[in-house]
Amino acid sequence: MAVVTQKNKIARRLSKATKTKRTKRKPADDEPAVVEWGQSAAAVATPARRVTRQSGMTNKTLYQSVIVNGVEYARGQAVMVKSNSDEPYYAIIFKLWENEQGVKQIVARWLLRASEMFAKQKVDAHAQELFYSNADDLITPDMITGPLKVVSFKEFTGDKESRFCRRFFEEHSAQVGDVDWQKLYVEKQLLDEQTDERLFTSGSHKTRKASGRKGEKRQRAEVSDDDSGPSDSGEEGDDYEDDEPVTPAKDAGKSSEDASSSRADTGQGRKNPQSGEDASKDIKDTGQTPAASGSRRQDTDISGLTIYEAARSRLHVSAVPDSLPCREDEFSEIYSHLHAALEERTSMCMYISGVPGTGKTATVLEVMRALQESAGSGELPEFQFVELNGMKMTEPAQAYAQLWQAITGERATAKHAAQLLERHFSTPSPRRHTYVVLVDELDLLVTKSQSIMYNFFDWPHRPHARLIVVAIANTMDLPERMLHHKVSSRLGLTRINFQPYAHQQLMAIVQSRLNGCLAFDADAVELCARKISAVSGDARRALDVCRRAVELVELQWRHDGQPADMPLVTMMVIDRAVKEMYASGVVSFIQNASVQQKVFLVALRAAIRKAGVPEVALGDVAFVHRQLCQMHQLQAPSYDQVARLCAQLGAARCVLAESSIMDVHQQVRLAVGDDDITVALRPDPLFAKIATS
């Protein structure tokens, strides 16, 4: 009986506690908010330039207020916004509208803490001080957690629940200024777009215009010194929207300090920011090539060095050139796309393709250095550049962990980093600036599910991402060959292909490296360019051949006792260097291999090119092998014979084969260069036909 009584007492206590919790319980965060929209105004065309581009609409129905969980929030009211941490974000309801698709949206203008600003100088601020900014974002009504009391500095009494504002933060120029909060907020002047333009646009307008005029005058002086005619830069005026964009360039004879300050106004008010025509025109008119910023330029001091030592130093693949010749069109196109996206704070995807050695990565890195310099001078908003390389990852999933660590500095497992990145790019935040992510060797990130590539190309389509993804691969049609439609569709239409260098371009590249260093005969450089362009068009291989030729001449010069009359690199030396480079043990082995082994190498190369990835299944190679044999009246081998050929070439280290699988699904890849196969098989008339079939 005592036990039953005790159980009844416990049950009554639990019942009371449950009732108490039910009466005091607040709505959970995951419960949908009850949203009602207030009175709507007439349909209007919004002149808010950046927000209009984010939403993709022009005609919107404006509302005066929104009711969330029974609380009404009007336009111009300060609110607290849900964040991923315990501290909420602060914002002002700038606009409430419904677009043409019937989607209701809230444009929030952030009120920033000092820790949330990307100011160029440290700003001392009170713990409860907020900065009125021109950083807008789209939020949903369920993100609003409650009203916020914001007063002027004079009316601030130290109340912990209130905040005060006395300064503004201009996001583009990262400048801080004073603001009359009483007139701006209490009298609702912030809802007047003329006030918005007068507060933000005018200050940054003058700053950007002044920097543009300074660069324009300097560029005109440089052009007049070179006697290359008048500049096509935009004329000075009151409206910076009329200025012509000028792609950053450098005179090789200038010092790095002068060159770093010689950039003209970079693309303000571009007439067609997606075409790249203006930037291309400027480069062609001035005859200048995209060049490195002053911080990275490596001036080779040839004083105290022989012409051979100076030439070897400049021709090294790792040497930093003064400029990137023969890629002006690609540079200007990439630059214009990225400049427009950074200036408008929008997201985008760009796919760059081309065979190895065509300057894809070097051109993109040169563009990023030019954009970083523009951001440092205040011409562009601040952004963060992240470089990922598939060759430096042990598995594709490491891309998540590396990107998260680059953004936040925190380490996480690949699975956890993917979840954090998904939440990071899907939620609005006032402290976010634009991220430019370069994904090099994209074909090495292809997985069976293709989830990694899908996420990287899908995140830029999120409304709050501010993410620009630049992907580089060796195959032009990799998205169509290997990727699902849902992945390839995320890439969009911004695709740039780098063609192999012609012999004239290779000559220009080598001569630009040798500027001021007279170690080569003119015909020697041309011979090297023609031989390399006939094989691959790889600029790195051309530099290696020229560097080896310099080493041969220098060795002979030292052997002769270093006479005063220093011989130059001639055509005979170039021919010797080319033969030496391609007369390796691999080339000799391929030349002396059996007919079927040669066909297998050609079939493997063709299968890799068709797939667009460095590894293919042995069954696919066997299929191509049999096709080639039938086309050229050769005896077609069986699958077992093809497997034995693969094992033989694997033992000679010409191919790499997966050891755990010994069937048609075995993965095979080439262990020799494409050029070695071409050079080894070119003398054979039969395989010259097979290689081109």
Disulfide bonds with the S-S distance in Angstrom:
none
